[in-house]
Amino acid sequence: MRDIKKSVGGTRYANNGRRKKIIYFFLIVTFFGLYQCKTKSYVQSSVDLNSSPVLSPAESIKKMQVEDGFEVKLVASEPLLSTPVAFVFDADNRMWVVEMPAFMPDTLGTDEESPTGKVVILEDKNKDGVYDERKVFLDSLVLPRAVCLIENGILVAEPPNLWYYEIINDKPGKRVLVDDKYTGEGNVEHYPNGLLRAMDNWIYNAKSDKRYRKKGDTWLIEQTHFRGQWGISQDNYGRLYYNDNSTNLNSDFFTPGLGITNKNQKDVAGYTERTVRDNKVYPARPTPGVNRGYMEGILDDSLRLVNFTAACGPVVYRGDLFGPAYNFNAFVAEPSANLIKRNILSENGYIASGKQAYKGKEFLTSVDERFRPVNLYNGPDGALYVVDMYRGIIQHKTYLTPYLKKEIGKRDLSRPLECGRIYKIVPVKKKARSVRFPDTSVELVSLLGHPNGWVRDKAQQLLVDSKDQDVIPALRDALKEGTKSLKVMHVMWTLEGLGVLRTSEVLSLLKQQEWPLRMQALSVIPSVISKESYKEYVSVFNDMILKGDALAAPYIAFLGHYIKPFDKTASADLLEKVIKRYPTSIYVADAAISNMENQEELFKKQITQVFPDTSMAIHKRVKRVVASIENLRKYHDPEALAKEFPRGAAIFGSACQTCHGADGNGIKGLAPPLNKSELVTGNKNKLVAIVLFGLTGPITVNGHVYKAPEINVDMPGIGYSKEFSNKDVAELLSYIRRSWQNNGNEVSTEDVTKIRQMFKGREKAFTATELEKAF
């Protein structure tokens, strides 16, 4: 192009009309050709859509395009490891990696539950940045999915159990069963995972509503908010971030332990909030190998994925290597499109929101179809670490469409199975150096203020795990370093973890000007409040309300629950004051309602007397909860239904419940309700077609139009899976047509057989319009 422009600009024949026309014609043709290459790049692309070669790590890196100024470096690969899905660093920079080689060895998931999973320890012995030694810590595991180091042992998630193993010279010692219902029901795509050891010293998961904590030899298990699907992260203030397969990024605005105290309250404002609403993706290559690639709008004209379909492994970057522009950035993996997205986050008070860093491109893309980033992590050196499962099939068999089966066969994506890589992304002109952790607890205190968030977290964990009481004076001194807010936060939670945080120290932090310090102090109160101290906290809360501390207001409302056991009157008085001061805040309203388990109807009457203005947020929010309670009273007996339709109940638990909810009322961001849905209780043939072949939105349920981003707009069918017979499907549908408040009649095996035959050969989901025309 440079030569063409030069010849046009400098030609001696500029006044010759004929030559000018020839040159202009040539320019138009050239630019048109470039345009065609850009918009229909799959035609001219070097990517062969009939093959997907297995590349070496070095070759695969060459196929990646990363943001200018960064480079991708190999950390580990086969044969040192195979099919990695998660890992955790220890204090010596070794990786404890989870391997899941049995996941989808073919399109049938043959021998998927074979005990081939492992937890391995990788070490870089020669310190050249590439790990070169492998030790098998555990083997013979069935579909392991997460690990977490704590004290002198390691948590290992192996469905359905969560185990704790003592570590003795890098070998497993005593095994303790922490939770025999860690995963509950569901299929492998929807099992809990993550095991994130967060700032508040609790361990959180994605696709789960449980949290865990070790107290001496006892494991505490508490309910928390349900979060995400695969992968979980935290920011510098300990707030959690996660997503589901079609969602870029969700988060909690408040501390993860609050707001879960009312089982009747389905949603609490400020939790599971859509942080980045833009779900567009920009692959570098055609991506026909996605489960719904046949559907309009899934792929663009160049056969590239348009929106997330397998978003996972989110991480808030907290390192000190990338530079200020990357502070409070979140990265999200999309293995279906072979890319990693960068989002830029911001805050307005306690509300976090974000936007994609770029339009039309990504932080990292690859034209290697087998590059499958499934988890992202901060590292001890400030780098961003990428877990690449490096395989062809990532869609589980339960929802595998005939279309994708053909794509898998066309490019032989089911083999090989033994690959896997871990990379790190670093700035080109900076050397990534890992921190060496000191041997003494006192020296560790200084690392609580390190600019790398991973280092701060690890220092806190090592101090808590040590149970060293001699370090307490140094921690108390560090708590007074008010100008170093991040350090002070970690010091406070370290003292909490050691069980020695004082009321006077919390009260002092509650009076700080800097909001993050007040936020942490408010967050720690459930751990330290007592009969002796609650009055002091109530006094400070009243001052905060009087002074108009709007940021603290939802926290104060949440904390009413922890004051109530000591003084019901003081708790009620606080709630009344904070509601009156912030009448339009749904966050304050929901936080107040979280105090009212099984008292919602009385509370509704009381607030009507105290606050007659029904436009206030509290009236609208409590009305929702009361309506939900009234609906639950009308539910059919679930135990009786499970006995009547045992196979249906089991399939619902494994294939439906994780998106539609155990109560059938849907899950925010995932799926609409089945309870009282006309799609469920109406024409049974229509329902059979939906479950066999799938449904794509938008759809209308009870007069409400559900569409993205309120729900995942695509429900996959299970009719393509050989796992479910016509009889199984009939029993499932009979079960849901009679569950909750539904009163539909049963579905027979013949009904399912008829619909399957009617649409024999169909390979795509129905739309609402198609269903109306068909039935």
N, C-alpha and C positions, 0 to 999 in steps of 0.2 A: 504493500500500500504506500509506503514511503516513496518508492521509485515512481509509482504512478502519479502521485501528487506532485513530485518534483518535475516530472515531464510536463504535466499540465501547466504548472505555475511558471515554468521557465522556457517553454517552447518558443522557437523562433517563428512558428507558424500560427501564432495566436490569432492572427487576422484572417487566416485561411478558413472559411466556413466549413468546407468539406472535412478538413482535418479535425476541426473542433467537434463536429458532429460524431466523428468516429471515436474520438477520445471520450466524449461524454457518454456515448453508447457503451463503451467499454467499462466506464466507471459505474454506470447503472447496473450492468450485468454483474460486475464484481460485487457491488454492495448487496444486490439481491441474492447472490449466491451466499454471501456471508450471513445474511439474514436467515436464509433457508437453513444453513448449517446450525444457526443458533436455535431456531424454533423447532426444527425437526432433527435435532442432533443424533437421534437414535438411528437415522438413516445413514449418516456419514460417520458415525462414531466408530472408534476402534473397538468398542465393546461388542462382543459377539453374543447375541441373545440366545444362541444355541449351545453355548458352552460356558463353563465357569471354572477355569483352571485353578488348581491348588497352588498357591504361591508361597515361596519361602518368606520368612519375616522381612528380610531385606527387600525382596521384590514387592511385598505388600506395602511397605513404607513408601516406596517409590510411587505407588498408586494413590497415595494420600495427598490431599491439598490442605494445608493448615494455614491459619492466619499469618500474614506477613510478620516477620520478626520472631516466629516460633519454629521449632522443629520437633519431630517425633523421634524418640529414641527407644530402642528395644531394651526391656528389662529382663524378660524371661520368655521362653518359648519351648515348644516340643523339641526334643523328647523329655525335657526337664519337667514339663507339666502337660496336662491334657484337660480340655474342656473346663477351664476355670470359670466360676460364676461369682465368686466373692473372695475377699481376703481381708486380713487385718495385719498391720505392722506391730511388732513388739518393740521394746525399748532399744534393742540392738539392731534395728532396721531390717530384721528378718521378716519375711512374709509367711503368714499362716494362710494357706490357700485352700479353698473348697473346690474340689473337682467333682463334676457331675457327668461322667461319660455315658451313663445309661439313658440320659434324656433323649427321646425320639431318635433311636438308632435307625429307624426307617419310618415310612409314612403310616405304618400300623402301630408304631410304638412297641415293637416286639421286645419282650424281656425288659421292659422299662423299669420294672421294680427289682431287677437283679442287683445284688449287693456289690456293686463295683465302685461306689463313691469313696472318696478319700479326703482326708485333711493332711496336707503336706507342708513341711517347713522348707522354705527356700532361703538360701544365704548367698551373699556375694563375698566369697572368701578372699579373692584377690583385689577387691575394692576398685574394680574398673567400671562399675555401674551396671554390669550384666551379671545376673545371678547364675551361679555355676554349681551349687550343691543342693541336693534334694534329700530330705528325710521324710519317710512316711510316718506320720504321727498316728493316724487312724486309717484303717481300711475296712472293707466289707460293709460300707454304709449304703443305705437305700435313699437315693435322691437327696443328699445333704444340701443345705442351701445357705447357711450363714454360720459365722463364728464370732465370738467375742472373748477377748482375754480379760480376766479379772482375778485379782489376788494371785494365788499360785496355781491357777487352773484356767480352763477354757470352756465356754459354753458352745455346744454344737447342736444346731437345729437339724434333726433327722426325722421327718414326718412319721408318725404324728407326735413324736416326743421332742422335748428339749432336755438335753443331757449336760451335766457338768462333770468334767474330767480333771482330776488333779494332774499336774505336769511334774514328772520326776525325771530329770536328765533327758528332756525332750521325748519322753515316753509316757503313755497314759497310765495313770495310777488309778485310784479309787474312782468309780463312776457313780454319780448321784442323779436320780431322775428328778428334774426340776418341775416339769409339767408334762403329763401324759396326754394333754389335749392342747399342745402348742399350736398345732395346725387345724384341729377340728376337722370338719368335713370340707370337701372341695376337691378339685383336681390340681395337678402339679403346678399349673399356671396361677392358681389362686391360693396357694399356701402362704402363710406368713413368712417373712424373711427380714433381714436387716440387722437385728441385734445391735443397734446403735447405742453406745454408752454415752449418754448425753450429759450436758453441763450439770443438771440437777442430781446426778449420781444414779439415776434410774436408766434402765435399758429398754429402748423402744423398738418397735417393729413396724414394717409396712404390711398391709393387708391383715391388720390385726387390731384388736381393741384391748390388748394386754400390755402391761409393763412389768419389769422384773427388777429385783434388787436383793443383794446378798447382805444379810445381817448376821454376822458370826457364822454359824453353821446352818442358818435358816434362810430359805429363799422366800421372799415376799412376792406375791402376785396380786396386782391390782388392775381393775378395769380402767381404761382410758378411752379417749376418742378413737373411733375407727379411722384408719389412715391408709391411703395409697394402695399400690399394687406390687411394684418391685423396686426396692431401693428407698433409702431414707437418709436425710442429712439434717444438719443444724447450722444456724448462723452463729455469729459471735455472742449473741445473747441467749442461746440455748433454745430458740424457737425452731420448730420442726418444719421440714420441707419434703414433699413427696409428690407423686402423681399417679395417674392410671394410664393405660396404654394409649388412649387418644387425647390425653391432656398434657400440655407442656409443663406446667408447674402449679402445684397447690401448696398452701402453707397454713400454719396457725399464727394468728396475730398475738396470742397470749401464751404464757408458760404452759407446757404440755400437761401438767398435773391438775390443772384447774378445770372447773366446769363440767365434771362428769358425775356429779353427786345426785342427779335426778334421773333415774332410769326411765321416767315417763317423758322426758324431754328428748325428742328425736334429734333435733339439730340445735346447736348452740352457736350463735353468731360469733365469728372470730375464729372458728375452727373449720378446717377443710374449706378454706377460702380459695377462690381462683386467683392466683397471684399474677400469672401471665396468661392472658386470654387468647393470644395469637398462637394458633396451632399449626401454622404453615411450616413446611419443611422444603428445603431446596437441595435435593440430591445432585451429585455430580455425574450420575449415570442413570440410564433407564433402570427402573426397578419393577419389572413385571412380576417378580416373585413375591407378591404380597397376597394375603389370603382373599382379599376382596378386589383383586386387580381387575376383574371383569366388569365391575360396577362403574357406572358413569360417575365421574367426579372423584374417584379414588386416585386415578392416574391422569396426568395432563396429556396434551397432544404428543409430547415427546416420551410418553410412557414413564414419567417420573412421578413418584408419590407426591401428593398435594398436601396432605395433613398427616400428623402423627397417627400411627396405628400400633406402634410398639414402644412408646415412650417409657423409659426406665432409668434406673441408676442415677437420679439427680444428685448433684452435689453443689453446695454453696462454697465457692472458692474462698479459702481463708488463709492462703499462704502469703509469704512475703517476697516472692520471687517475680511475680508477673508485673508488679507496679501498681500505682494508685488507681489507674483506669479500671482495674479488675477487682477492686474492693467491692464487696457486696454484689458480685456477679454469680449467677447460677448456671451450671452446665447440665445439659440433659442428653442422654444417649438415645439414638434411634437406630437399632440394629436392622430394621426392615429397609431402611434407606441408607445404611452404611455411613452414618454421620454423627457428629456431636454438635449440639446447638449451644450457643452462648446467649444468655439473657442478662440484661442490666436491671438491677432492682433498685428501688427507692422507697423511702418511708415518708408518710405523712402522719405524724403522731405514732400510734401503734399499728397503723394500717400499712402493710407492705404491698407494693404493686410492682409490676415490671413490664419491660418490653424487650422484644428481640433486638440483639445488637446490630443486626444487619437485615436488609431486605434483598432477597435474591441470592444470598450466599450463606455459608455456614462457617463456624469456627474451624471445623475439620470435616472434610468429606473424603470418600474413597471411591474408586471405580472397581475395587475388588469386592465382588458380591459376597464373599465369605467373611469379610471383615464385619464382625458382629459385636460391637461394644455393648456390654450388658450391665456394667457397673463402673462408676467413676468415684475417685477418692482423692482427698488431699493427702499429701505425703510429708514425711519428716524433713524433706529438703525444700519444701515449698512448691514442688512440681505437681502437676495434675496427672493422676495415674488412671490408666484405661485398662479395664478387663475385657479382652477380646476372646469370646468363646470360639471363634474361628471355625464355623461349620455352616452347612447349607440350610438345614431345617431348624427353625426356631419357633414354629407354630406347633402347639400341642395337638395331638390326634383328635381330641374331643371336638374341636371346631375346624378341623382341616377340610377345606373345600375341594371338590374335584378339580377346580381350576388350578389351585396351588399344587395339587398332586401332579398334575400334568407338567407344571413348570419345574417341579423337583425332578421328575423323570427326564425331562428334556435336557437338563444340564447336570444330571447325575449328582444332585445336591445332597443325597443321603450318605455319601462317602467322600473323604475318610472321616473317621470319628475321633482320632487320637490327637488332633491339633489343638492349639490354644496358645495365646500370647498375652503378655502384659507389657504395656508401653507406658512411657511418661512423656508429657509435653512440657517443654522448657523454652524460655527465651533464648534466642540464638547467641546473644553476647553476654549471657550471664552463666556463671557456674553454679550449679545446684549443689549445696553442701548440707548434709544431714547433721543434726545436732547430736553431740555425744552427751548422754545423760550422766550426771555425776553420781557418785556412789553414796553420798550422804543425803539425808532428807533435807537438812538445812540448806544445802547448795541447790536443791531442787526448787526452793521457794522463788529464787530469782527467775526461773524459767516460767513461772506463772504469768509473767508479763512479757514473754517473748512475742515478737511480731508475727510469728507463724502460729495460727490457731491450733494446728495439729499438735505442736509442741506444748502449748498451754494445756490442752486437753490431757495429753499423756503425762505431763508433770503432775497435774491434779490427780489423775488416776493412780499414779505411783505413790503419791503421798497418802491418799486414802487407803490404798491397799496395804501400805506399810504398817498402819496403825501405830505409828511412832509418835508417842506423846511428847518426846523431847523437842519436836519441831514446832509445837504450839506457840511458844513465845515469839519465834521468828514470824509465824503467820499473823499473830496479833499485831506485831509491829508493821507488817506489810499492809494490813487492812487500813492503816491510817494514811497510806500513800494516795490521797484523794485525787491527785492529778493523773494517776495511772489507772484509769477506770477499768480497763480490761483485766489488769492484774488484780485489782480489788475484787472484781466479780469472782474470779477463780479462787482467790483466797477465801472469800466468804463461803463458797460451795465446798472448798476443801475442809474448812472448819466444820461445816454441816456434815460432811461425809465422815469426819472423825468423831462426830457426836459431841462437839465442845463449843458450838456457836452460842454466844451469849445474847440475851435479850437486849442489853445495852448496846451491843454492836449492831444489831438489826435496827434498833431505834435510831442510832446515829446515821445509818445509811438511808433510812426513810426521810431524813431531813436534808439530804444532799440536793443541791441545785440540779445536778446532772440527772436527767430522766433515767437513763439505763441503770444507774446505781439504785434509784428508788424502785425501779421495776424488779431488780433482782432481790431487793429486800422484801418487797411485797410477795414475791414468788416463794421465798423460803419460809414464810410465816407458818404454813401448815406443818412444817417439820419441827418447829420450835415453840409454838404457842402452848400455853399451859394455864392451869387454874391460877397460878401465881402471877402470870405475865399478861393475861388477856386484857385487863383494864388499861394497861399502858398502850397497848396497840389500839384499842378503841379510842382512846384520847387522841392519838396521832391521826387516826382515820377521820375523826370529827374535824380536826384542824384542816386536813387536806380538802375535805368537802367544803368547809367554810371559805377556804382560800381559792376555791375553784380549780383544783388540780384535776383537770379533765382527763389527763392520761391515766391517772391513778383510779379514776372512778369505776371502771369495770372490775378492776382487781379488788377494790373494796367490796363491791357487791358479791363477787365470788367468795371472798373471805368471810362473809357473814355466816356461811355454813360452819366455819371452824370456831366461830365465837358462840354459836347457838348452844353447844353442849355445856358451856359455862354460864351463859346469861342470855336467855331467850329474848328478854326485853331489850337488852343492848343491841342484839343482832337485828331485831325488827326495827328498832329506832334508826340504826345505820342505813338499813335498806330504804326506809321511808325517806330519809334525808337525801340519799344519793339519787333515788328515782325522781324526787321532786326537783333536784338541781339539774338533772339531765333528762328531761321528759321525752326528747326525740331520739335518744340513743337506743338502738336495738341491742347494742353490746351491753349496756347497763341493764336493760330490761331482761335479756336472756340470762345474764349473770345472776340477777336477783331471783329469777325463776328456778335457777339451779339449786337454790336453797329449799325449795318447796315440795320435795318429793312426797306424794300422796296427800298433799295439802293444797293442791292447785285450785280446786273448786272453792274452798274457803278463802284462799288468797284472792281469787277473782272477785268475790263479794266484798272483801275488805278493801281492795284498792278502788273499787267503784265508789265506796263511801268516802275514802280519803282523797281520791283523785277522780272527781266526777267527769272530767274532760276525757271522753272516750277516744279522742284523737291521739292521746299519748301512746307512745310505743308499747308501754307495759300492757295496756289493754289488748292490743292486737296480738302481742306475742303470747300472753297467757291464754287467750282464746284458742289459739292453735293447739296448745298443749292439752287443754281441757277437751277439745274436740277429738284429739287423738286417743285420750283415755276412754272417752265414751265409745269410740269405735272398737277399742280392744275388748270392752265388756261384751260385745256382741259376737266375738270370735267363736268359731266352733272348737271343740275339744281337740287339740293337736295330737294328743296321745292316742285317742280313739281313731283318728284319721290315719295315723302312722301304722296302727295295727290293721286297719282295713286295707290300706294301700302301702304295704311295706317297701316294695320295690320303687314305687313312685316317690315316697318320702326320701328314700336313699338317693335317688337320682336328683331330686330337687336340692338336697344338701350338697351334692358334689358338683352339679352343673348350673344351678340357677340361683341358689341362695346368696352366693358371693356378690352378685350384682343387684338382685331384686330384694335382698334382705330377708331375714328369717321371719319377719312379721308381714312380708309381702307388700310393704309400702314403698319399695324402691330404695335406692341409695343415692344420695346426692352426688351428681357428677357421673353416675354410672348407668342407671336404668330406671324406667318409670315403674309405678306400682302395678302389682298383679291383683291386689285386693280391690274388689269392686270395679275392676276394669272390664269394660264391655268387650274388649278383645279376648278376655278369658271366659267370661260367663255367657257371651253371645253365641254366634254361630260356631259350633264346635269344629266344623270342617275348616273354617278360617283359622282357628287356633292350631289345628293339626298342621296346616300348611306353614304357619309361622314357625312352629317348633322344628319341623322337618327341614325347612329350607332357609329359615332366617327372615329377618325383617329389618328394613332400613328406614330411618326416619326422614322427615319429622312425622310423628304420630300423635293422635289425639286420644287422651284417656280422661274420662269424666269431664269433658269440655275443656280440658287444658291441653294446649299444643306443646308437646315435648320435642325439643330440638337441641342441637349443640349450641352453647357448651353446657346447658343444663344437664344433659345426659349424653352418654355415648350413643351416637345415632345409629349404630349397627348392632343388631343382635344376631350372632351366628346360629345357624341351624345345627341340630345334632343328628339329622337324618343321614348325613354322609358317613357317620361313624359306625363301624361294624360292632361297636361296643354296646349299642342299644337296639334291641329287636322291636318289632311293631308292638308286641305285647308290653314291652317296657315303656315305650312312648305312650301307649294308651293308659297305663297305670299312672304315669307321671301327670298326664293331663287330667285324669279323673281326680287325682289328689289336689291339684291346684284349683280345679273348678269347684271343689268342695271346701277348700281351706279358708280360714279367716272369716270374712263375711260373705264369701261367694256361695251361691246356691245352684250352680250349674249341674246338669245331669252328667252321668258317666260317659266316658269315651271308650269304645270297644276296640279290640284288635282289628276287627273288620273295618272300622272307620279309618284307622290309620293306614291299613293296607290299600283301601280305596283311594285315598288322597295320594299316597306314594305312587300308585299306578297312574293316576290322573296326570301327575306332573313328572312322570318318569323321564329321566334325562335332563331335568332342570338343574342348572348349576349356579343359579344366582338367587339372592334373597329377594323377597317380595317388597314392593313399596305399598303404602296404604292404598294408593289408587289402583294398583294391580289387584289387591285383595278384594276391593269393592267390585271390580269388574268380574272377577273369577267366581265370587259367591254372592 
